[in-house]
Amino acid sequence: MTGPAHIPVLLDEVLEVLAPKDGGLYVDGTFGLGGYSRALLESADCRVLGIDRDPDAVARGADLAARFPGRLTLRQARFGDMVEVARADGIDHVDGVALDLGVSSPQLDQAERGFSFRAEGPLDMRMEKEGRSAADLVNALSEGDLADLIADLGEERHARRVARAIVAARPLSTTGELAAVVRRAIPRSGDGIDPATRTFQALRLAVNDELGELDRGLAAAEALLAPGGRLAAVSFHSLEDRRVKAFLAERAGAGPRPSRHLPDTGRDAAPTFRLLSRKPVTPSPAEIDRNPRARSARLRAAERIDAPAAHSPR
């Protein structure tokens, strides 16, 4: 890595949760630019397993790994597979897991990756650079399916209007083309948010199955954390935050009781987590001033209790 060190959102707060210690072992499940990994390695004589599904992120991390020989291991993989990735490196349990959810700054800032509506680029959005792209979805889905996707994953109340406009304008191949179609279809609100924001979010989440991957990642962290180990998850929109909140509440025994009319899910088992705070930690005004992208960040954290994971890893 070159240039100034990247400072991820809520870094001090994540470090306070994970409390890195000498001899500890930690998973940075969303390595990105290596901000959390670097901070962990500088805070204690510990080891870090850095995971990222984006091959560019893993390649960028080579310089950081060289700075901490034998202490930082990088693997291209999904964090939902962290148990298998760790076991392949001879790791059975870890002392902490950090997850910085969503899209990374390099992905947003590189127009050729197709994540941003602010720069012209191919309509791509694939974190792993393989599989179906956003253009595939936009040009192949029926109007109804496209509207449902934008409504469910983008929480866009004008989803049907947007889908109708997209279908009328097909084929679309660039971020600029799609953004222009969405902006013409729905009025600009007074909150300063670009009208294309929610549609782009929906497509990105769908292309990368981000919510499904989050569910798998939370369960994997539960399986991999040693008793007393801690999970720190930073989310950037309500769909992610609600999932993290519900998972931790259920695993801490603080979730709503299931209906007696529903099938038994086995969640009468002993809690596996202790919540470190019932409310999410949010960035300070100073951090938001330094980094406007931090404004929607929410950190939820919990400590692993000595009880079997709800679902054993494969």
N, C-alpha and C positions, 0 to 999 in steps of 0.2 A: 504494500500500500504506500502511496505517496501522498504528499500534501498534508494538511492539518488533520488531526484525528477526528473522526466522525463521532459526534455526541448524540446518542439515540435519545428518544423521548423518555422522560421520567427515569433517567439513569440513576440518580442518587437514590430515588425511592426503590428501584428494583434492587440495587445493591444492599440497601437496608433490609429488604425482605430476605434476600438470599444469604446475607451475612457470610461471605466467603471466608474459609478458614484454611490454614496450612494443611496440606494432605487431602483436602476435599476434592470432590469430583463433580463437575457441573455440566449440564447440557445447555447449549445455546441453540435452541431449536430453529431459530430463524436468523442465521448468521449475518446475512446482509452485508453491511460494511464492517462488521466485526466490532462494533462499539461495545456491546455488552461483554463479549469475549475478552476484549482488551482490558476493560475495567476489572473483570474478575481476576485475570492473570496478574494485573498490577496490584490488586488489593491483597492477595495472599499467594503463598507458594502452593498453588492448587493446579489441577488439570482441567481442561475444558474439551468437550466433544462438541464441535461446531457442525451443525447440519443445515443445509439449504438445498432446496429443490432446483434452484437456478444455477446452472453451471458457471455463469459469469461470476457469481458471488464466491463460489469455491475457488475459482482461479485467482480472484483478487486477494483472497485470504492467504496466499502462499507467503507473502512477505511477512505477515503477522506471525504465521507459524514458524518462520525462520528466526524471528526475534525471540521466540519462546520454545527453543528446541526440546522436544519430548513432552511438552506440556499442552500443546494445542494440536488436536487431531481434527481434520476437516473431512467431511463426507458429503457427497451429493446424494440427497435422499429427501423424502418427505418426513416431517417431524412425526407424523402418525405412525411411522415405522421405527421410531427411536429405540424401541426395545430390541428389535432385530439388529439394528445398526450397532447398538451398544454391545450386544452379545457377540457380534462378529469381531469386536475389538476386545473381547474378554471381560466386559463390564456387566455385572449383574445388578448393581444398584448405584444410585448417584445421590448426592447431597442437595442438589437443586436443579430446577429446570426453568429457563426463561423463554417465554414466547412473545415475540413482538409481531403481532398479527397484521395481515394485510399486505399492501404493496410497498416495496422499498423505494427509497429516494432515487437510486440509480435507475430502477425500472420506470419510474415516473419521468425522470429527467432525460432519458434517452428516447428520442422521438421514434427511432427505428424499432423499439420494443412495442409500440402501439398501445400503451396504457393510458396516455394522457390526451384529453381533448384540447389541450392548450398548444399543442405542436402537431404539425402535419406528419403523419407516418402511416405505415401499413396497419390495417385493423387486425392486430395480432393478439396481444395480451397473454400469451402463453409463458408462464414462469419457467417451465422446463424446456421451452423451445421445441416442443413436439406435441402431437395430438391435434385436436380440432381447435381452430382459432375463433376469435370473435367474428371475423368475416364469415366463417362457415355458419355460425349460428344466425347471424343477421340475414344472411341470404337464403338459408334453407328452412328455417322454422316457419310454421304457419302463422298467420296474423294472431290467432288466438293464443298459441303457445308463446309467441314472442311477448304478447301483452301480459300473460301470466308471469313470465320470467321477470319482466321489468317491474311489475307490481310487487311480486314476492321478494325478489332479491334487491331491488332498488328502492322499494317503498315509494314508488312514484304514483301519485294519485291520478296523473294524466296518462297512465300506461297504455290505455286502449287508443288514445289519440296518437301517441308516439308510435305504437306498433303500426297503426294504419298508415302513417306518414312514411315509415321505413319501408313497408311493403310497396308503397306507390313509387318510391325512389330507387328501388333495387334495380341492378346490383350496386352494392357499396363496397369499396375496397380500402378506403383510408379513414383515419380518425377525423380528419377535417370534414369529409363528406358526411359522416354520421353526425358529428356535432352540429353541423349546419342544418341538417334535417330536423334534429330534435329541437334546436332553438327556434326554428320556424313553426314547429308544431305546438309549442306550449309557451305561455307568456313568461317573461322574466319577473321573478318575484322581487320584493323589496328587501330580501335578506342578503343580497349580494352573492348568493350561490348561483353558479352557472347552471342554466336549465339542463345541460347535458350531464351534469354530475351523477345523478341517480341512474340514468340509463347506462353510463359507462361502468358504474359500480356493479350493476346487475350482471352485465356481460362478463366482467372480470371474475366475479364470484362463480359464475356458471362455468366459464372456460376452465378454471382451476379447481373446481369443486371445493372451494375454500371452507364452506361451512361443514361439509362432510369431513374434510381433513381436520378441521378444528375438533370435531367430536372424537375422531380417532386419536388426535394428539393429546387431548385431555385424559382419555382413558389410558393411553400409553404412559403418560407422565405418572399417573396414579400407580401403574404397575412397576415403574422403574424407580420411583423415589424410595429411599430407605426411610425407616421410621425417624422422624425429626427432620427429614428433608423438606424442602419448600418449593412451591410452585409460584411463579410470578408471571401473570399473563396480562399483556397490554393490548387492548382492543381500540379500534378507531371508529366504529359505528355501532348502532344499537343492535343489529342482528348478531354481531360477534359478542358484544357485552352481555346480552341476554342469555346466550348459550353458556358462556363462562359462569355467569351468576347462577344459573339453574343447576349446572353440573356441580359446582362447589357446594351450593346449598343442599342438594340431595345427598352428596357424599358426606357432608358434615351433619346430616340428620336434621337439617333446618328447613328442608323443602316441604312443600305441601303434601299432606298424606294422600296416597292414591285412593281412588274410590274402591269400596269393597266389591263393586260390580265389575271391576276390571280384572284381567288376568294377573296372577301373582308374578311380580317382577323380581322377587328375591331381595328387595331393598329393605327388608327388615333386619338385614345384617348390621353388624357394628359399624359405626362411622369410620371412614378411612381418612378424613381430613378434619382439621380444626381451622375454622376461618380466622384469619389474622385481623380482619376488619369486615364489618357487615356492609359498609359503604365503599364504593370505589375511591381510589386515590386519584386526584386530578392534577394537571400541571398548574404551577403557580403562574400568576400574571406575568412575572418576569420571563419565565420560560416561553410562554406564548408569544411575548414580544420578540424574543430571540428567534423563535421557530413557529410561525403561524400554523404549520401543519400539526402542531401538538395540541391545538385547541380542543379537539374532540377525543383525545386519549383518555382511557380509563384503565387503571391498574387494579386487578383483583388478585389476592394472594391467600395462600393457605398452607398449613403445615401437615405433613403426612403423619398419620397415627398408625400404630402397630396393629393393623388389622388387614386381613387378606383383601386384595383388590377385588372390585365387583366382578371383573371379567379377567381371567388369566390371559396373558399374552400368548400368541401362537408359539 
